[in-house]
Amino acid sequence: MPSVVRACQGDTLDLICWRTLGTTAGGIVEQAYELNRGLADSGVILAEGTMVTLPDPPASNAATLENVNLWN
């Protein structure tokens, strides 16, 4: 379910995606632009208080890495 967040001073869409969803990978920013047509018409920096609809967070399919201890 898409979520709606309010832009803070100096926010960009990719910063909001990173802060809220934890990633900008997988086309998240592009999906957010699709949900917010015309958002970039006034520039890259969003006006403070702009309501932004974000897509669903991506499914976590990242492989878990094994921890390596250099000193035993």
N, CA, C, O and CB atoms as a CASP TS submission, in Angstrom:
PFRMAT TS
TARGET T0000
AUTHOR 0000-0000-0000
METHOD Language model
MODEL 1
PARENT N/A
ATOM      1  N   MET     1       0.846  -1.174   0.000  1.00  0.00           N
ATOM      2  CA  MET     1       0.000   0.000   0.000  1.00  0.00           C
ATOM      3  C   MET     1       0.892   1.238   0.000  1.00  0.00           C
ATOM      4  O   MET     1       1.722   1.400   0.895  1.00  0.00           O
ATOM      5  CB  MET     1      -0.963  -0.003   1.221  1.00  0.00           C
ATOM      6  N   PRO     2       0.733   2.112  -0.990  1.00  0.00           N
ATOM      7  CA  PRO     2       1.547   3.326  -1.037  1.00  0.00           C
ATOM      8  C   PRO     2       1.343   4.190   0.215  1.00  0.00           C
ATOM      9  O   PRO     2       0.260   4.230   0.798  1.00  0.00           O
ATOM     10  CB  PRO     2       1.211   4.138  -2.294  1.00  0.00           C
ATOM     11  N   SER     3       2.407   4.868   0.599  1.00  0.00           N
ATOM     12  CA  SER     3       2.333   5.746   1.757  1.00  0.00           C
ATOM     13  C   SER     3       2.523   7.186   1.314  1.00  0.00           C
ATOM     14  O   SER     3       3.082   7.451   0.249  1.00  0.00           O
ATOM     15  CB  SER     3       3.388   5.357   2.815  1.00  0.00           C
ATOM     16  N   VAL     4       2.061   8.102   2.127  1.00  0.00           N
ATOM     17  CA  VAL     4       2.178   9.530   1.834  1.00  0.00           C
ATOM     18  C   VAL     4       3.019  10.170   2.933  1.00  0.00           C
ATOM     19  O   VAL     4       2.756   9.982   4.121  1.00  0.00           O
ATOM     20  CB  VAL     4       0.767  10.214   1.730  1.00  0.00           C
ATOM     21  N   VAL     5       4.035  10.929   2.522  1.00  0.00           N
ATOM     22  CA  VAL     5       4.907  11.622   3.472  1.00  0.00           C
ATOM     23  C   VAL     5       4.968  13.097   3.099  1.00  0.00           C
ATOM     24  O   VAL     5       4.666  13.481   1.970  1.00  0.00           O
ATOM     25  CB  VAL     5       6.337  10.995   3.490  1.00  0.00           C
ATOM     26  N   ARG     6       5.361  13.905   4.058  1.00  0.00           N
ATOM     27  CA  ARG     6       5.477  15.351   3.849  1.00  0.00           C
ATOM     28  C   ARG     6       6.955  15.706   3.703  1.00  0.00           C
ATOM     29  O   ARG     6       7.782  15.292   4.515  1.00  0.00           O
ATOM     30  CB  ARG     6       4.824  16.150   5.030  1.00  0.00           C
ATOM     31  N   ALA     7       7.284  16.477   2.660  1.00  0.00           N
ATOM     32  CA  ALA     7       8.662  16.886   2.405  1.00  0.00           C
ATOM     33  C   ALA     7       9.118  17.914   3.433  1.00  0.00           C
ATOM     34  O   ALA     7       8.368  18.815   3.807  1.00  0.00           O
ATOM     35  CB  ALA     7       8.802  17.455   0.988  1.00  0.00           C
ATOM     36  N   CYS     8      10.351  17.764   3.879  1.00  0.00           N
ATOM     37  CA  CYS     8      10.979  18.736   4.775  1.00  0.00           C
ATOM     38  C   CYS     8      11.782  19.725   3.932  1.00  0.00           C
ATOM     39  O   CYS     8      11.949  19.533   2.728  1.00  0.00           O
ATOM     40  CB  CYS     8      11.896  18.026   5.833  1.00  0.00           C
ATOM     41  N   GLN     9      12.269  20.768   4.564  1.00  0.00           N
ATOM     42  CA  GLN     9      13.038  21.781   3.847  1.00  0.00           C
ATOM     43  C   GLN     9      14.271  21.148   3.209  1.00  0.00           C
ATOM     44  O   GLN     9      15.026  20.441   3.877  1.00  0.00           O
ATOM     45  CB  GLN     9      13.449  22.927   4.797  1.00  0.00           C
ATOM     46  N   GLY    10      14.475  21.402   1.916  1.00  0.00           N
ATOM     47  CA  GLY    10      15.646  20.918   1.201  1.00  0.00           C
ATOM     48  C   GLY    10      15.546  19.483   0.707  1.00  0.00           C
ATOM     49  O   GLY    10      16.528  18.953   0.187  1.00  0.00           O
ATOM     50  N   ASP    11      14.402  18.840   0.852  1.00  0.00           N
ATOM     51  CA  ASP    11      14.243  17.450   0.428  1.00  0.00           C
ATOM     52  C   ASP    11      14.190  17.315  -1.088  1.00  0.00           C
ATOM     53  O   ASP    11      13.678  18.185  -1.791  1.00  0.00           O
ATOM     54  CB  ASP    11      12.987  16.859   1.037  1.00  0.00           C
ATOM     55  N   THR    12      14.729  16.209  -1.566  1.00  0.00           N
ATOM     56  CA  THR    12      14.564  15.774  -2.945  1.00  0.00           C
ATOM     57  C   THR    12      13.820  14.449  -2.889  1.00  0.00           C
ATOM     58  O   THR    12      13.736  13.829  -1.829  1.00  0.00           O
ATOM     59  CB  THR    12      15.952  15.639  -3.696  1.00  0.00           C
ATOM     60  N   LEU    13      13.285  14.014  -4.005  1.00  0.00           N
ATOM     61  CA  LEU    13      12.510  12.777  -4.001  1.00  0.00           C
ATOM     62  C   LEU    13      13.379  11.580  -3.654  1.00  0.00           C
ATOM     63  O   LEU    13      12.942  10.695  -2.917  1.00  0.00           O
ATOM     64  CB  LEU    13      11.847  12.563  -5.354  1.00  0.00           C
ATOM     65  N   ASP    14      14.607  11.537  -4.173  1.00  0.00           N
ATOM     66  CA  ASP    14      15.459  10.401  -3.842  1.00  0.00           C
ATOM     67  C   ASP    14      15.847  10.391  -2.367  1.00  0.00           C
ATOM     68  O   ASP    14      16.005   9.316  -1.788  1.00  0.00           O
ATOM     69  CB  ASP    14      16.709  10.418  -4.704  1.00  0.00           C
ATOM     70  N   LEU    15      16.004  11.549  -1.746  1.00  0.00           N
ATOM     71  CA  LEU    15      16.295  11.606  -0.316  1.00  0.00           C
ATOM     72  C   LEU    15      15.106  11.102   0.500  1.00  0.00           C
ATOM     73  O   LEU    15      15.287  10.385   1.484  1.00  0.00           O
ATOM     74  CB  LEU    15      16.656  13.040   0.101  1.00  0.00           C
ATOM     75  N   ILE    16      13.908  11.470   0.100  1.00  0.00           N
ATOM     76  CA  ILE    16      12.706  10.996   0.795  1.00  0.00           C
ATOM     77  C   ILE    16      12.590   9.478   0.658  1.00  0.00           C
ATOM     78  O   ILE    16      12.260   8.794   1.627  1.00  0.00           O
ATOM     79  CB  ILE    16      11.433  11.691   0.234  1.00  0.00           C
ATOM     80  N   CYS    17      12.858   8.951  -0.532  1.00  0.00           N
ATOM     81  CA  CYS    17      12.815   7.497  -0.729  1.00  0.00           C
ATOM     82  C   CYS    17      13.842   6.805   0.153  1.00  0.00           C
ATOM     83  O   CYS    17      13.542   5.785   0.774  1.00  0.00           O
ATOM     84  CB  CYS    17      13.063   7.140  -2.206  1.00  0.00           C
ATOM     85  N   TRP    18      15.056   7.356   0.214  1.00  0.00           N
ATOM     86  CA  TRP    18      16.106   6.757   1.027  1.00  0.00           C
ATOM     87  C   TRP    18      15.742   6.798   2.514  1.00  0.00           C
ATOM     88  O   TRP    18      15.894   5.806   3.227  1.00  0.00           O
ATOM     89  CB  TRP    18      17.439   7.477   0.787  1.00  0.00           C
ATOM     90  N   ARG    19      15.263   7.948   2.968  1.00  0.00           N
ATOM     91  CA  ARG    19      14.939   8.110   4.382  1.00  0.00           C
ATOM     92  C   ARG    19      13.735   7.257   4.792  1.00  0.00           C
ATOM     93  O   ARG    19      13.734   6.679   5.879  1.00  0.00           O
ATOM     94  CB  ARG    19      14.665   9.577   4.690  1.00  0.00           C
ATOM     95  N   THR    20      12.728   7.174   3.949  1.00  0.00           N
ATOM     96  CA  THR    20      11.493   6.489   4.301  1.00  0.00           C
ATOM     97  C   THR    20      11.527   5.000   3.988  1.00  0.00           C
ATOM     98  O   THR    20      11.099   4.182   4.802  1.00  0.00           O
ATOM     99  CB  THR    20      10.344   7.123   3.584  1.00  0.00           C
ATOM    100  N   LEU    21      12.036   4.647   2.808  1.00  0.00           N
ATOM    101  CA  LEU    21      12.015   3.254   2.365  1.00  0.00           C
ATOM    102  C   LEU    21      13.347   2.538   2.582  1.00  0.00           C
ATOM    103  O   LEU    21      13.416   1.310   2.523  1.00  0.00           O
ATOM    104  CB  LEU    21      11.645   3.191   0.906  1.00  0.00           C
ATOM    105  N   GLY    22      14.403   3.313   2.833  1.00  0.00           N
ATOM    106  CA  GLY    22      15.705   2.712   3.090  1.00  0.00           C
ATOM    107  C   GLY    22      16.488   2.354   1.842  1.00  0.00           C
ATOM    108  O   GLY    22      17.536   1.716   1.944  1.00  0.00           O
ATOM    109  N   THR    23      16.016   2.743   0.672  1.00  0.00           N
ATOM    110  CA  THR    23      16.715   2.430  -0.570  1.00  0.00           C
ATOM    111  C   THR    23      16.247   3.344  -1.692  1.00  0.00           C
ATOM    112  O   THR    23      15.165   3.930  -1.641  1.00  0.00           O
ATOM    113  CB  THR    23      16.499   0.961  -0.955  1.00  0.00           C
ATOM    114  N   THR    24      17.100   3.445  -2.707  1.00  0.00           N
ATOM    115  CA  THR    24      16.701   4.108  -3.951  1.00  0.00           C
ATOM    116  C   THR    24      16.874   3.145  -5.119  1.00  0.00           C
ATOM    117  O   THR    24      16.714   3.533  -6.276  1.00  0.00           O
ATOM    118  CB  THR    24      17.528   5.403  -4.182  1.00  0.00           C
ATOM    119  N   ALA    25      17.199   1.900  -4.821  1.00  0.00           N
ATOM    120  CA  ALA    25      17.439   0.887  -5.851  1.00  0.00           C
ATOM    121  C   ALA    25      16.133   0.285  -6.347  1.00  0.00           C
ATOM    122  O   ALA    25      15.075   0.462  -5.742  1.00  0.00           O
ATOM    123  CB  ALA    25      18.352  -0.217  -5.313  1.00  0.00           C
ATOM    124  N   GLY    26      16.229  -0.422  -7.448  1.00  0.00           N
ATOM    125  CA  GLY    26      15.080  -1.148  -7.971  1.00  0.00           C
ATOM    126  C   GLY    26      14.007  -0.290  -8.596  1.00  0.00           C
ATOM    127  O   GLY    26      12.854  -0.708  -8.697  1.00  0.00           O
ATOM    128  N   GLY    27      14.372   0.909  -9.018  1.00  0.00           N
ATOM    129  CA  GLY    27      13.391   1.767  -9.675  1.00  0.00           C
ATOM    130  C   GLY    27      12.416   2.449  -8.729  1.00  0.00           C
ATOM    131  O   GLY    27      11.356   2.903  -9.162  1.00  0.00           O
ATOM    132  N   ILE    28      12.750   2.529  -7.452  1.00  0.00           N
ATOM    133  CA  ILE    28      11.851   3.136  -6.457  1.00  0.00           C
ATOM    134  C   ILE    28      11.596   4.604  -6.777  1.00  0.00           C
ATOM    135  O   ILE    28      10.454   5.060  -6.726  1.00  0.00           O
ATOM    136  CB  ILE    28      12.443   3.002  -5.040  1.00  0.00           C
ATOM    137  N   VAL    29      12.647   5.345  -7.106  1.00  0.00           N
ATOM    138  CA  VAL    29      12.491   6.778  -7.379  1.00  0.00           C
ATOM    139  C   VAL    29      11.629   6.983  -8.627  1.00  0.00           C
ATOM    140  O   VAL    29      10.780   7.873  -8.663  1.00  0.00           O
ATOM    141  CB  VAL    29      13.878   7.458  -7.560  1.00  0.00           C
ATOM    142  N   GLU    30      11.850   6.164  -9.634  1.00  0.00           N
ATOM    143  CA  GLU    30      11.063   6.267 -10.857  1.00  0.00           C
ATOM    144  C   GLU    30       9.591   5.945 -10.582  1.00  0.00           C
ATOM    145  O   GLU    30       8.697   6.603 -11.114  1.00  0.00           O
ATOM    146  CB  GLU    30      11.624   5.324 -11.936  1.00  0.00           C
ATOM    147  N   GLN    31       9.347   4.933  -9.751  1.00  0.00           N
ATOM    148  CA  GLN    31       7.971   4.600  -9.374  1.00  0.00           C
ATOM    149  C   GLN    31       7.325   5.750  -8.614  1.00  0.00           C
ATOM    150  O   GLN    31       6.142   6.036  -8.802  1.00  0.00           O
ATOM    151  CB  GLN    31       7.938   3.321  -8.523  1.00  0.00           C
ATOM    152  N   ALA    32       8.098   6.409  -7.756  1.00  0.00           N
ATOM    153  CA  ALA    32       7.574   7.543  -6.994  1.00  0.00           C
ATOM    154  C   ALA    32       7.214   8.700  -7.932  1.00  0.00           C
ATOM    155  O   ALA    32       6.203   9.373  -7.729  1.00  0.00           O
ATOM    156  CB  ALA    32       8.604   8.009  -5.938  1.00  0.00           C
ATOM    157  N   TYR    33       8.044   8.931  -8.962  1.00  0.00           N
ATOM    158  CA  TYR    33       7.717   9.969  -9.944  1.00  0.00           C
ATOM    159  C   TYR    33       6.438   9.623 -10.697  1.00  0.00           C
ATOM    160  O   TYR    33       5.645  10.512 -11.008  1.00  0.00           O
ATOM    161  CB  TYR    33       8.878  10.157 -10.934  1.00  0.00           C
ATOM    162  N   GLU    34       6.227   8.342 -10.994  1.00  0.00           N
ATOM    163  CA  GLU    34       4.997   7.911 -11.668  1.00  0.00           C
ATOM    164  C   GLU    34       3.772   8.187 -10.795  1.00  0.00           C
ATOM    165  O   GLU    34       2.716   8.563 -11.304  1.00  0.00           O
ATOM    166  CB  GLU    34       5.072   6.409 -12.017  1.00  0.00           C
ATOM    167  N   LEU    35       3.914   8.000  -9.489  1.00  0.00           N
ATOM    168  CA  LEU    35       2.803   8.241  -8.566  1.00  0.00           C
ATOM    169  C   LEU    35       2.558   9.728  -8.320  1.00  0.00           C
ATOM    170  O   LEU    35       1.479  10.114  -7.869  1.00  0.00           O
ATOM    171  CB  LEU    35       3.069   7.545  -7.247  1.00  0.00           C
ATOM    172  N   ASN    36       3.558  10.563  -8.616  1.00  0.00           N
ATOM    173  CA  ASN    36       3.483  12.001  -8.343  1.00  0.00           C
ATOM    174  C   ASN    36       3.781  12.792  -9.612  1.00  0.00           C
ATOM    175  O   ASN    36       4.751  13.548  -9.671  1.00  0.00           O
ATOM    176  CB  ASN    36       4.469  12.399  -7.218  1.00  0.00           C
ATOM    177  N   ARG    37       2.950  12.613 -10.610  1.00  0.00           N
ATOM    178  CA  ARG    37       3.143  13.311 -11.882  1.00  0.00           C
ATOM    179  C   ARG    37       3.192  14.823 -11.646  1.00  0.00           C
ATOM    180  O   ARG    37       2.384  15.378 -10.903  1.00  0.00           O
ATOM    181  CB  ARG    37       2.010  12.953 -12.881  1.00  0.00           C
ATOM    182  N   GLY    38       4.165  15.477 -12.301  1.00  0.00           N
ATOM    183  CA  GLY    38       4.303  16.923 -12.188  1.00  0.00           C
ATOM    184  C   GLY    38       5.120  17.371 -10.988  1.00  0.00           C
ATOM    185  O   GLY    38       5.311  18.571 -10.787  1.00  0.00           O
ATOM    186  N   LEU    39       5.601  16.439 -10.196  1.00  0.00           N
ATOM    187  CA  LEU    39       6.347  16.792  -8.986  1.00  0.00           C
ATOM    188  C   LEU    39       7.646  17.528  -9.322  1.00  0.00           C
ATOM    189  O   LEU    39       8.041  18.437  -8.592  1.00  0.00           O
ATOM    190  CB  LEU    39       6.655  15.532  -8.169  1.00  0.00           C
ATOM    191  N   ALA    40       8.304  17.159 -10.392  1.00  0.00           N
ATOM    192  CA  ALA    40       9.589  17.761 -10.750  1.00  0.00           C
ATOM    193  C   ALA    40       9.439  19.023 -11.586  1.00  0.00           C
ATOM    194  O   ALA    40      10.441  19.615 -11.986  1.00  0.00           O
ATOM    195  CB  ALA    40      10.430  16.762 -11.499  1.00  0.00           C
ATOM    196  N   ASP    41       8.218  19.444 -11.858  1.00  0.00           N
ATOM    197  CA  ASP    41       8.004  20.629 -12.693  1.00  0.00           C
ATOM    198  C   ASP    41       8.569  21.899 -12.076  1.00  0.00           C
ATOM    199  O   ASP    41       8.952  22.819 -12.799  1.00  0.00           O
ATOM    200  CB  ASP    41       6.533  20.812 -12.954  1.00  0.00           C
ATOM    201  N   SER    42       8.625  21.964 -10.750  1.00  0.00           N
ATOM    202  CA  SER    42       9.115  23.173 -10.090  1.00  0.00           C
ATOM    203  C   SER    42      10.569  23.058  -9.651  1.00  0.00           C
ATOM    204  O   SER    42      11.067  23.936  -8.947  1.00  0.00           O
ATOM    205  CB  SER    42       8.254  23.489  -8.896  1.00  0.00           C
ATOM    206  N   GLY    43      11.262  21.988 -10.053  1.00  0.00           N
ATOM    207  CA  GLY    43      12.680  21.833  -9.729  1.00  0.00           C
ATOM    208  C   GLY    43      12.957  20.578  -8.921  1.00  0.00           C
ATOM    209  O   GLY    43      12.046  19.835  -8.556  1.00  0.00           O
ATOM    210  N   VAL    44      14.233  20.360  -8.653  1.00  0.00           N
ATOM    211  CA  VAL    44      14.668  19.152  -7.956  1.00  0.00           C
ATOM    212  C   VAL    44      14.348  19.223  -6.462  1.00  0.00           C
ATOM    213  O   VAL    44      13.914  18.236  -5.867  1.00  0.00           O
ATOM    214  CB  VAL    44      16.169  18.937  -8.160  1.00  0.00           C
ATOM    215  N   ILE    45      14.561  20.379  -5.869  1.00  0.00           N
ATOM    216  CA  ILE    45      14.285  20.564  -4.437  1.00  0.00           C
ATOM    217  C   ILE    45      12.784  20.772  -4.270  1.00  0.00           C
ATOM    218  O   ILE    45      12.200  21.666  -4.882  1.00  0.00           O
ATOM    219  CB  ILE    45      15.094  21.783  -3.842  1.00  0.00           C
ATOM    220  N   LEU    46      12.169  19.940  -3.438  1.00  0.00           N
ATOM    221  CA  LEU    46      10.724  20.036  -3.214  1.00  0.00           C
ATOM    222  C   LEU    46      10.408  21.146  -2.228  1.00  0.00           C
ATOM    223  O   LEU    46      11.189  21.415  -1.315  1.00  0.00           O
ATOM    224  CB  LEU    46      10.164  18.702  -2.704  1.00  0.00           C
ATOM    225  N   ALA    47       9.287  21.774  -2.406  1.00  0.00           N
ATOM    226  CA  ALA    47       8.840  22.801  -1.466  1.00  0.00           C
ATOM    227  C   ALA    47       8.506  22.139  -0.132  1.00  0.00           C
ATOM    228  O   ALA    47       7.936  21.049  -0.087  1.00  0.00           O
ATOM    229  CB  ALA    47       7.605  23.577  -2.026  1.00  0.00           C
ATOM    230  N   GLU    48       8.869  22.813   0.939  1.00  0.00           N
ATOM    231  CA  GLU    48       8.582  22.287   2.271  1.00  0.00           C
ATOM    232  C   GLU    48       7.079  22.086   2.433  1.00  0.00           C
ATOM    233  O   GLU    48       6.289  22.975   2.116  1.00  0.00           O
ATOM    234  CB  GLU    48       9.125  23.236   3.367  1.00  0.00           C
ATOM    235  N   GLY    49       6.695  20.920   2.926  1.00  0.00           N
ATOM    236  CA  GLY    49       5.296  20.609   3.149  1.00  0.00           C
ATOM    237  C   GLY    49       4.623  19.900   1.987  1.00  0.00           C
ATOM    238  O   GLY    49       3.452  19.532   2.081  1.00  0.00           O
ATOM    239  N   THR    50       5.350  19.703   0.885  1.00  0.00           N
ATOM    240  CA  THR    50       4.782  18.996  -0.261  1.00  0.00           C
ATOM    241  C   THR    50       4.453  17.562   0.137  1.00  0.00           C
ATOM    242  O   THR    50       5.284  16.864   0.718  1.00  0.00           O
ATOM    243  CB  THR    50       5.760  19.019  -1.466  1.00  0.00           C
ATOM    244  N   MET    51       3.244  17.131  -0.177  1.00  0.00           N
ATOM    245  CA  MET    51       2.838  15.761   0.112  1.00  0.00           C
ATOM    246  C   MET    51       3.300  14.870  -1.040  1.00  0.00           C
ATOM    247  O   MET    51       3.022  15.155  -2.205  1.00  0.00           O
ATOM    248  CB  MET    51       1.289  15.658   0.320  1.00  0.00           C
ATOM    249  N   VAL    52       4.007  13.787  -0.703  1.00  0.00           N
ATOM    250  CA  VAL    52       4.590  12.893  -1.699  1.00  0.00           C
ATOM    251  C   VAL    52       4.074  11.482  -1.446  1.00  0.00           C
ATOM    252  O   VAL    52       4.165  10.972  -0.330  1.00  0.00           O
ATOM    253  CB  VAL    52       6.150  12.934  -1.654  1.00  0.00           C
ATOM    254  N   THR    53       3.534  10.857  -2.485  1.00  0.00           N
ATOM    255  CA  THR    53       3.089   9.469  -2.401  1.00  0.00           C
ATOM    256  C   THR    53       4.245   8.568  -2.794  1.00  0.00           C
ATOM    257  O   THR    53       4.831   8.730  -3.865  1.00  0.00           O
ATOM    258  CB  THR    53       1.848   9.213  -3.309  1.00  0.00           C
ATOM    259  N   LEU    54       4.573   7.615  -1.926  1.00  0.00           N
ATOM    260  CA  LEU    54       5.669   6.688  -2.186  1.00  0.00           C
ATOM    261  C   LEU    54       5.123   5.298  -2.488  1.00  0.00           C
ATOM    262  O   LEU    54       4.086   4.905  -1.954  1.00  0.00           O
ATOM    263  CB  LEU    54       6.633   6.638  -0.987  1.00  0.00           C
ATOM    264  N   PRO    55       5.826   4.549  -3.347  1.00  0.00           N
ATOM    265  CA  PRO    55       5.389   3.189  -3.656  1.00  0.00           C
ATOM    266  C   PRO    55       5.642   2.255  -2.476  1.00  0.00           C
ATOM    267  O   PRO    55       6.270   2.634  -1.487  1.00  0.00           O
ATOM    268  CB  PRO    55       6.108   2.667  -4.907  1.00  0.00           C
ATOM    269  N   ASP    56       5.148   1.043  -2.598  1.00  0.00           N
ATOM    270  CA  ASP    56       5.409   0.033  -1.580  1.00  0.00           C
ATOM    271  C   ASP    56       6.908  -0.210  -1.483  1.00  0.00           C
ATOM    272  O   ASP    56       7.612  -0.147  -2.492  1.00  0.00           O
ATOM    273  CB  ASP    56       4.660  -1.285  -1.899  1.00  0.00           C
ATOM    274  N   PRO    57       7.405  -0.486  -0.280  1.00  0.00           N
ATOM    275  CA  PRO    57       8.829  -0.791  -0.153  1.00  0.00           C
ATOM    276  C   PRO    57       9.161  -2.074  -0.913  1.00  0.00           C
ATOM    277  O   PRO    57       8.325  -2.974  -1.005  1.00  0.00           O
ATOM    278  CB  PRO    57       9.229  -0.925   1.335  1.00  0.00           C
ATOM    279  N   PRO    58      10.365  -2.162  -1.453  1.00  0.00           N
ATOM    280  CA  PRO    58      10.734  -3.366  -2.204  1.00  0.00           C
ATOM    281  C   PRO    58      10.865  -4.568  -1.271  1.00  0.00           C
ATOM    282  O   PRO    58      11.188  -4.431  -0.091  1.00  0.00           O
ATOM    283  CB  PRO    58      12.054  -3.143  -2.967  1.00  0.00           C
ATOM    284  N   ALA    59      10.608  -5.729  -1.822  1.00  0.00           N
ATOM    285  CA  ALA    59      10.777  -6.956  -1.041  1.00  0.00           C
ATOM    286  C   ALA    59      12.261  -7.155  -0.781  1.00  0.00           C
ATOM    287  O   ALA    59      13.088  -6.960  -1.671  1.00  0.00           O
ATOM    288  CB  ALA    59      10.166  -8.196  -1.780  1.00  0.00           C
ATOM    289  N   SER    60      12.585  -7.535   0.413  1.00  0.00           N
ATOM    290  CA  SER    60      13.984  -7.737   0.782  1.00  0.00           C
ATOM    291  C   SER    60      14.440  -9.101   0.288  1.00  0.00           C
ATOM    292  O   SER    60      14.093 -10.133   0.863  1.00  0.00           O
ATOM    293  CB  SER    60      14.180  -7.616   2.317  1.00  0.00           C
ATOM    294  N   ASN    61      15.222  -9.092  -0.786  1.00  0.00           N
ATOM    295  CA  ASN    61      15.747 -10.339  -1.313  1.00  0.00           C
ATOM    296  C   ASN    61      17.269 -10.320  -1.329  1.00  0.00           C
ATOM    297  O   ASN    61      17.902 -11.068  -2.073  1.00  0.00           O
ATOM    298  CB  ASN    61      15.205 -10.596  -2.715  1.00  0.00           C
ATOM    299  N   ALA    62      17.840  -9.469  -0.512  1.00  0.00           N
ATOM    300  CA  ALA    62      19.290  -9.371  -0.441  1.00  0.00           C
ATOM    301  C   ALA    62      19.864 -10.602   0.250  1.00  0.00           C
ATOM    302  O   ALA    62      19.329 -11.082   1.250  1.00  0.00           O
ATOM    303  CB  ALA    62      19.712  -8.090   0.297  1.00  0.00           C
ATOM    304  N   ALA    63      20.933 -11.084  -0.289  1.00  0.00           N
ATOM    305  CA  ALA    63      21.594 -12.246   0.299  1.00  0.00           C
ATOM    306  C   ALA    63      22.289 -11.837   1.590  1.00  0.00           C
ATOM    307  O   ALA    63      22.861 -10.750   1.685  1.00  0.00           O
ATOM    308  CB  ALA    63      22.608 -12.868  -0.692  1.00  0.00           C
ATOM    309  N   THR    64      22.234 -12.702   2.563  1.00  0.00           N
ATOM    310  CA  THR    64      22.899 -12.451   3.835  1.00  0.00           C
ATOM    311  C   THR    64      24.363 -12.840   3.709  1.00  0.00           C
ATOM    312  O   THR    64      24.685 -13.945   3.273  1.00  0.00           O
ATOM    313  CB  THR    64      22.215 -13.232   4.990  1.00  0.00           C
ATOM    314  N   LEU    65      25.236 -11.937   4.089  1.00  0.00           N
ATOM    315  CA  LEU    65      26.661 -12.205   4.010  1.00  0.00           C
ATOM    316  C   LEU    65      27.158 -12.786   5.325  1.00  0.00           C
ATOM    317  O   LEU    65      26.710 -12.400   6.405  1.00  0.00           O
ATOM    318  CB  LEU    65      27.433 -10.928   3.660  1.00  0.00           C
ATOM    319  N   GLU    66      28.084 -13.711   5.212  1.00  0.00           N
ATOM    320  CA  GLU    66      28.676 -14.307   6.405  1.00  0.00           C
ATOM    321  C   GLU    66      29.692 -13.339   6.988  1.00  0.00           C
ATOM    322  O   GLU    66      30.482 -12.743   6.256  1.00  0.00           O
ATOM    323  CB  GLU    66      29.340 -15.675   6.081  1.00  0.00           C
ATOM    324  N   ASN    67      29.669 -13.183   8.305  1.00  0.00           N
ATOM    325  CA  ASN    67      30.650 -12.334   8.973  1.00  0.00           C
ATOM    326  C   ASN    67      31.980 -13.058   9.041  1.00  0.00           C
ATOM    327  O   ASN    67      32.033 -14.259   9.304  1.00  0.00           O
ATOM    328  CB  ASN    67      30.174 -11.939  10.388  1.00  0.00           C
ATOM    329  N   VAL    68      33.053 -12.321   8.803  1.00  0.00           N
ATOM    330  CA  VAL    68      34.389 -12.888   8.862  1.00  0.00           C
ATOM    331  C   VAL    68      35.152 -12.160   9.946  1.00  0.00           C
ATOM    332  O   VAL    68      35.191 -10.929   9.969  1.00  0.00           O
ATOM    333  CB  VAL    68      35.118 -12.786   7.491  1.00  0.00           C
ATOM    334  N   ASN    69      35.752 -12.908  10.836  1.00  0.00           N
ATOM    335  CA  ASN    69      36.555 -12.336  11.901  1.00  0.00           C
ATOM    336  C   ASN    69      38.020 -12.465  11.505  1.00  0.00           C
ATOM    337  O   ASN    69      38.516 -13.580  11.346  1.00  0.00           O
ATOM    338  CB  ASN    69      36.271 -13.035  13.268  1.00  0.00           C
ATOM    339  N   LEU    70      38.715 -11.353  11.346  1.00  0.00           N
ATOM    340  CA  LEU    70      40.106 -11.374  10.915  1.00  0.00           C
ATOM    341  C   LEU    70      41.050 -11.816  12.022  1.00  0.00           C
ATOM    342  O   LEU    70      42.133 -12.337  11.752  1.00  0.00           O
ATOM    343  CB  LEU    70      40.510 -10.012  10.418  1.00  0.00           C
ATOM    344  N   TRP    71      40.642 -11.610  13.256  1.00  0.00           N
ATOM    345  CA  TRP    71      41.491 -11.984  14.376  1.00  0.00           C
ATOM    346  C   TRP    71      40.748 -12.975  15.248  1.00  0.00           C
ATOM    347  O   TRP    71      39.746 -12.626  15.871  1.00  0.00           O
ATOM    348  CB  TRP    71      41.919 -10.744  15.193  1.00  0.00           C
ATOM    349  N   ASN    72      41.225 -14.200  15.298  1.00  0.00           N
ATOM    350  CA  ASN    72      40.595 -15.247  16.121  1.00  0.00           C
ATOM    351  C   ASN    72      41.203 -15.328  17.487  1.00  0.00           C
ATOM    352  O   ASN    72      40.789 -16.155  18.300  1.00  0.00           O
ATOM    353  CB  ASN    72      40.703 -16.591  15.448  1.00  0.00           C
TER
END
